[in-house]
Amino acid sequence: MVERTRTFHELHRSGCFVIPNPWDAGSARLLAHLGFQALATTSSGIAWSEGRRDHGVSLAEALTHIRAIAGSVNVPVTADFEGGFAIEPTAVAANVADATTTGISGLSIEDSDRDASNPLFDFTLAVERIQAARHAIDETKTGILLTARSEGFIVGRPNLGETIRRLVAYAEAGADCLFAPGLSSLQDIGAVVRAVSPKPVNVLVGSGFATVAELADLGVRRISVGGALARAAWGGFLAAAAEIAERGTFAGLGRAVPFAEINRILG
């Protein structure tokens, strides 16, 4: 694990890499087979695999999934650790310490509790939560990479100035990487990269609004896809199943990955 964590830090020092998001051991192994240098879990993908809404998985369940994914591949894995499964900094720290035992090389902490009326944590509390996560990681001496997320653009508070204010504060609080999911303007992404430089920035891509080359030109270090690959998989599944249910035909199954190919990759 130490070597993977060292590799993960090294990936953030220059260039730009894509870190796709598996939701179980099988999807993780398939992505590693394609040559991706690192992977990230997805809270939504994991929840859907359990028949739940996003953020519907308990801490214990999340730790089980994260451990299974990290243990299934030989590349670094960073965990979508939601909001740390707690509000108060001391509880966040305890949960982060537990997460560091799962074999991960990184984890992310959000600044939202999904309360529709007030979705972002108070600024001071949000900073204290990142400080607590940083302290917990340092105490374990695992060196795993801490990503701090500001959720304004995906929880109905799309304020670039406030997002940058928070990300800068999280960087100062000890975050190794900064992340504002929901940004889709190249101009806004460039502003975030400049504001937190030289610390690396992760950008979430869930559609075709940008290419790897375009984001790399802006100075983005890391690109993730969140639940988008899981949605793509569910899309193929639902389309094929709907054809059977509604038309009684099976043409969609003919477009599936060959049985032998999956068996070959998974060994």
Rosetta blueprint (number, residue, H / E / L):
1 M L
2 V H
3 E H
4 R H
5 T H
6 R H
7 T H
8 F H
9 H H
10 E H
11 L H
12 H L
13 R L
14 S L
15 G L
16 C L
17 F E
18 V E
19 I E
20 P L
21 N L
22 P L
23 W L
24 D L
25 A H
26 G H
27 S H
28 A H
29 R H
30 L H
31 L H
32 A H
33 H H
34 L L
35 G L
36 F L
37 Q L
38 A L
39 L E
40 A E
41 T L
42 T L
43 S H
44 S H
45 G H
46 I H
47 A H
48 W H
49 S H
50 E L
51 G L
52 R L
53 R L
54 D L
55 H L
56 G L
57 V L
58 S L
59 L H
60 A H
61 E H
62 A H
63 L H
64 T H
65 H H
66 I H
67 R H
68 A H
69 I H
70 A H
71 G L
72 S L
73 V L
74 N L
75 V L
76 P L
77 V E
78 T E
79 A E
80 D E
81 F L
82 E L
83 G L
84 G L
85 F L
86 A L
87 I L
88 E L
89 P H
90 T H
91 A H
92 V H
93 A H
94 A H
95 N H
96 V H
97 A H
98 D H
99 A H
100 T L
101 T L
102 T L
103 G L
104 I L
105 S L
106 G E
107 L E
108 S E
109 I E
110 E L
111 D L
112 S E
113 D L
114 R L
115 D L
116 A L
117 S L
118 N L
119 P L
120 L E
121 F L
122 D L
123 F H
124 T H
125 L H
126 A H
127 V H
128 E H
129 R H
130 I H
131 Q H
132 A H
133 A H
134 R H
135 H H
136 A H
137 I H
138 D H
139 E H
140 T H
141 K L
142 T L
143 G L
144 I L
145 L E
146 L E
147 T E
148 A E
149 R E
150 S L
151 E L
152 G H
153 F H
154 I H
155 V L
156 G L
157 R L
158 P L
159 N L
160 L H
161 G H
162 E H
163 T H
164 I H
165 R H
166 R H
167 L H
168 V H
169 A H
170 Y H
171 A H
172 E H
173 A L
174 G L
175 A L
176 D L
177 C E
178 L E
179 F E
180 A L
181 P L
182 G L
183 L L
184 S L
185 S L
186 L H
187 Q H
188 D H
189 I H
190 G H
191 A H
192 V H
193 V H
194 R H
195 A H
196 V H
197 S L
198 P L
199 K L
200 P L
201 V E
202 N E
203 V E
204 L E
205 V L
206 G L
207 S L
208 G L
209 F L
210 A L
211 T L
212 V H
213 A H
214 E H
215 L H
216 A H
217 D H
218 L L
219 G L
220 V L
221 R L
222 R E
223 I E
224 S E
225 V L
226 G L
227 G L
228 A H
229 L H
230 A H
231 R H
232 A H
233 A H
234 W H
235 G H
236 G H
237 F H
238 L H
239 A H
240 A H
241 A H
242 A H
243 E H
244 I H
245 A H
246 E H
247 R H
248 G L
249 T L
250 F L
251 A H
252 G H
253 L H
254 G H
255 R H
256 A L
257 V L
258 P L
259 F H
260 A H
261 E H
262 I H
263 N H
264 R H
265 I H
266 L H
267 G L
